Amino acid sequence: MAEYIIKNGFVFDPTQGIKGDKADIAVKDGKIVKSTEVSSKAKTIDASGKTVMAGAVEIHAHIAGPKVNEGRNYRPEDKLFTYRPKSASSRMAGGFSIPTTFKTGYEYARMGYTTAMEAAMPPLYARHVHEEIKDTPIIDEGAYPVFGNNWFVLEYLKNKEIENTCAYISWLLEASKGYAVKVVNPGGTEAWGWGLNCLTIDDPVPYFDITPREIVTGLIEANEALGLPHSVHIHQNSLGNPGNYTVTLDTLKLAEGFKAKNKFGREQVLHSTHLQFHSYGGDSWANFESKSKEVMDYVNKQKNITVDTGCVTLDETTTMTADGPFEHHLTELNHLKWANVDVELETAAGIVPYIYSPDIKVCEIQWAIGLELALMAKDPMRCFITTDHPNAGPFTRYPRIIKWLMSAEARKKQIESFKHSAKMVEATHIAGIDRELSLYEIAQMTRAGPAKSLGLSHQYGGLAPGMDADIVVYDFNPEKPHKPEDIEKAFSAAAYVMKTGVPVVINGEIVSNGNKRTLWVKAKVNENPQVMRDIRDKFLRYYSVTQANYDVSSHFVPNPHVIEVDATH
Amino acid sequence: METVTITMKNQPKLYLEADNISPDKFAGKKASEIAALHAYEGREQTTLGKYFEIAGEGGATAADTRIVVKGDVSRVKYIGMKMSAGEVLVEQSPDMYTGAWMQGGKLIVKGSVDSFAGIGMKGGEFLVEGNAGDYLGAAYRGDWRGMQGGLIRVKGNAGSDIGYFMNGGTIIVHGNSDVHVGTHMEGGRIIVKGNAPSKVGGQMVGGEIFVYGTIDVMMPGFKYVQDEEVEVDGEKALFALYHGDTGERHPKRKGQIVYGKLYLKI
């Protein structure tokens, strides 16, 4: 395979503590190697005057599956005037907040992202998720099956059967080719089947008589007993409601007393996603305010938690979540079209378009909260940048968020342009924060941090020899004076992107569709006849498909990258 | 005002997507530059010059530019799309999406227009001397933001689904319309001077619909309120006012529930 040497760039690599020193990065057979290990035939990429980082890792985005596709189906207006015709190396691509699979791959790659995780896979529709993942070029992907409202989990955890829960998780990860244990509005989505919700962690789930508190702690216990690469990944109860920060703190506190057990170097036992939607004060939209400080003060001192921000980008977007009751609440607020699906024994989903307008006070406050979380983070290795794509905005806005985080001037300009800037400033902390994140901290929040949280720090998020050759060169000189807009421009279209040793982007244009892989976790457990019988029984009694038509067989995952865990004892 | 005359000389085999036929795009350009503006025939990108003979040149701005489109344009879509000022005169009958997302200026079609004419229109004046197709002044597929401003006047008949998701502006049809008038309408005014067979104002939240002729089947969600004299298109007349669609949500303004208004001429 080809050899490369990326020369003279300003390198930012948190895994080796390199903070902008000039260094050469050598590549051989798809891996990063020591500069001495490549021959004189290695192709030289000149990165002088430019920034070099590892490929970025997306920890939470809704980019593949039935929910995303229903968004595409029912929002043709999202595609209007967005299509780009095919080129020599890329296919026709379009869409804004819910881009086509092709555009998803191309746009992530152009920004220097080389790995992305689909954040909510309904197991029953896992085949659809994998069909879309297969059609998303370049980037490595995995998907998190949802467990927080699953009848098996609810029944096992009600009876405190952790070992059975582990066996079921192991079975479902393999059946759905899933990566991690995702929890969305634990208990609340099941309650939605009765037209109800769980708005605190002690609201009982109808029929099952279990609480979100028991679901979350039970799943953390099972996740650590299995030693999975990622921790439990939670979308908490009471998302998007004024005053919900107390529920957020209650949930985060559930991680206290647990210790991460795994062979992947992961330290957290709970990842709390799109924290922006969970850091709200006030008791109505009239006195709505930021509680980012209260939430981040806790996150900063509690080392076994990681979070991502869910930054609002001030765009017209499409909200979509397995939090069915929340989407109904949203359509009642904005009167825009609503789609809702119940997924049998497993989950549900809702979709509603949403406009985060810079002329609406609540949206302005939401914008501030998302940024405050990142700016208040004491450990950038535990707080990651996301937009919960497409819920708070499309992932294509990451360069703009990086600009806001790296430039107090850019934030000031945005605050001044808001219609209700004085009221917004009163309800938030943003105006008083002068912190400007460094490129090193950005590399922690978008590369090394999420890779470590996912248990993938041995291959992603850094530039140390032995890691995958996922390398990005941005046309940005950290030693020269620059305007805030230069940051956004540089991160929007990388000068050069390499994915596992293959150049995929040159000067912001796609040059190859790469060789994308699907990550999934095979967790081996002791044989468990009871769980196998329960599964057979549920398929016969309740599912609309047979078990034989449920598994994601290997042809759906043509280029797998399997991470194995042995939890037998 | 400068005039550019474009005359169809080579008919496209497929339909031609010619959204560059607009005063905004022609302004400041010579005939040769206008000929080089792109269009799509099927999936192939081509130029206007391949199909049209172009005479004259654009004015300094869109407002100073007038376009006359001559010849058979029955296979040409998107004439006058997003135009913000100036004038376009089409002598015959163009295909779909004429005047789509128009923002200002004046667009006159001597013949008839096909479907989706004036969709998402924000401003300006759009006159059709013949008939209009379906989805006149409607919203784009999936969108909830239909016509928001401006005036569409059709001297002949219109098809179905006119003013779908209309939010503002005026549509006047001198002849008859087909079914589904002002579905999901939230504002603006639709005037049908002939008949409207059925499904008038379905799921209407606000706005006004006037029908001078007959409605064969009224929607069940409308209730008679009173007779009212209203000035419509420059003349006063007496109408029976109905409120609706009562099956739909309705906002309150100053303590009063706002209904869609359907006026039937007495």
HADDOCK unambig.tbl for C-alpha pairs under 7 A between the chains (distance, minus, plus):
assign (segid A and resid 74 and name CA) (segid B and resid 142 and name CA) 6.41 0.50 0.50
assign (segid A and resid 75 and name CA) (segid B and resid 142 and name CA) 5.41 0.50 0.50
assign (segid A and resid 76 and name CA) (segid B and resid 141 and name CA) 6.16 0.50 0.50
assign (segid A and resid 76 and name CA) (segid B and resid 142 and name CA) 5.55 0.50 0.50
assign (segid A and resid 77 and name CA) (segid B and resid 140 and name CA) 6.67 0.50 0.50
assign (segid A and resid 77 and name CA) (segid B and resid 141 and name CA) 6.35 0.50 0.50
assign (segid A and resid 77 and name CA) (segid B and resid 142 and name CA) 5.62 0.50 0.50
assign (segid A and resid 77 and name CA) (segid B and resid 143 and name CA) 5.52 0.50 0.50
